[in-house]
Amino acid sequence: MTITQEKNDPFAAMRIPEFRNLLMGRFFFIMGLRMMGTLVGWWIYELTNDPFAIGLIGLSEVIPAVSLSLYAGHIIDISEKRKLLLRGVALYFLCALILLALSTHYTSTQISNHWIAFSIYVIIFFTGIFRAFTGPSFGTMVASIVPKDVLQNAITWNQGTWLSASVTGHATVGFLIAGAGNTFSLAIISSLVLAGFCFMYRLKPKPALNEPGEKKTLDSVKEGLRFVFTTKEVLGALSLDLFAVLFGGAVAMIPVFAKDILQTGPIGFGWLNAASDIGSILIIIILTFFPLRTRQGKKLLLCVGGFGLGIIIFALSKIFWLSFTVLLLSGILDGISVVVRGTILQLKTPAHMRGRVMSVNSMFINSSNELGQFESGVAAKLLGVVPSVVFGGFITVLVVVNTWFKAPSLRKMEY
């Protein structure tokens, strides 16, 4: 197969066996984590009946994740990445087992709801520590497995796998909670994380490209930050998504919308959680066969702006099907922006700096989900649930308008 054929082959990356193992492992792992996150949000709201308590889940995870991100990037760049990834997944499995124990009938009769909720926050805090290392490790593994010629195709498949796992996890756990309860759901979650570990165990070792002690930790961290802040396309893409996710985090309040505003049960809650991811995976499938060829930077900005408008409509809706549809469309727009941003990041980053740059990406993007969850909880307490989500969507649109004029290199970027 020629290079030109590889670039036009939608299955080019999937023809690499090790890449398939990575995707299978990531699918089961992310599905388990998404189910865990969705279940914990519902569980905490059941225990406390307080929207602010949902926001505290995000804060519990984001504090360690952000605090350790830069150091984690340095460690990833000087470590054997397969071993580091497996260690993180194993620790996630341990956390899932502890949550399983907390959810049992015996525990609920021995411990008050207050202490169960507190224990959940502690466990989520530890998952934030583990995520600081595992999240960026996935990003570095992709580029070390596939050749550069098919990297864009691999990123699309990688994101599609993440979204497939996310939508499956969100939707499935709603049905599981309704039909079998929290304990059985957490048993399934634990099994999925273990399955992910088994697939990732089959990956080949990925030696460090930097020797330990070659640079001081602080100098290494500074080098990664310097690269991000001096590469305008990378900084613009990360900043745009940071503020969009931070203020457009309507998903954090879905338990409240499902239970109190739309008055649907756990099944409806699961579908609302899944709506955005369903939209994203639909567009990812389309982009796999028909990738964006031109004006990617401009399309990124327009998609994030449309996402903000969708969040405003969702906040004002009192009809379930309309809320679901708007979240579905916002997921389509978000899926496009994720692929564009991920491709920019991988193509612009040198191999020996990927751990540090992916950690900055994790700090900017992934942690902004949890920080956005906390922001949503605070805003809901101060403004009310609906006004707080409208406010977040409005701020997202303003961020896009500002980026459009302040970052012309991102707007004009093509790859």
Buried (B, 14 or more C-beta within 10 A) or exposed (E): EEEEEBEEBBEBBBEBEBBBBBBBBBBBBBBBBBBBBBBBBBBBBBBBEBBBBBBBBBBBBBBBBBBBBBBBBBBBBBBEBBEBBBBBBEBBBEBBBBBBEBBBEEBBEEBEEEEBBEBBBEBBBBBBBBBBBBBBBBBBBBBBBBEEEBBBBBBBBBBBBBBBBBBBBBBBBBBBBBEEEBBBBBBBBBBBBBBBBEBBEBBEEBEBBBEEEEBEEEEBBBBBBEBBEEBBBBBBBBBBBBBBBBBBBBBBBBBBBBBEBBEBEBBBBBBBBBBBBBBBBBBBBEBBEEBBEEEBBBBBBBBBBBBBBBBBBBBEBEEBEBBBBBBBBBBBBBBBBBBBBBBBBBBBBEEEBBBBBBBBBBBBBBBBBBBBBBBBBBBBBEBEBBEBBBBBBBBBBBBBEEBBEEBEEBBEBEB
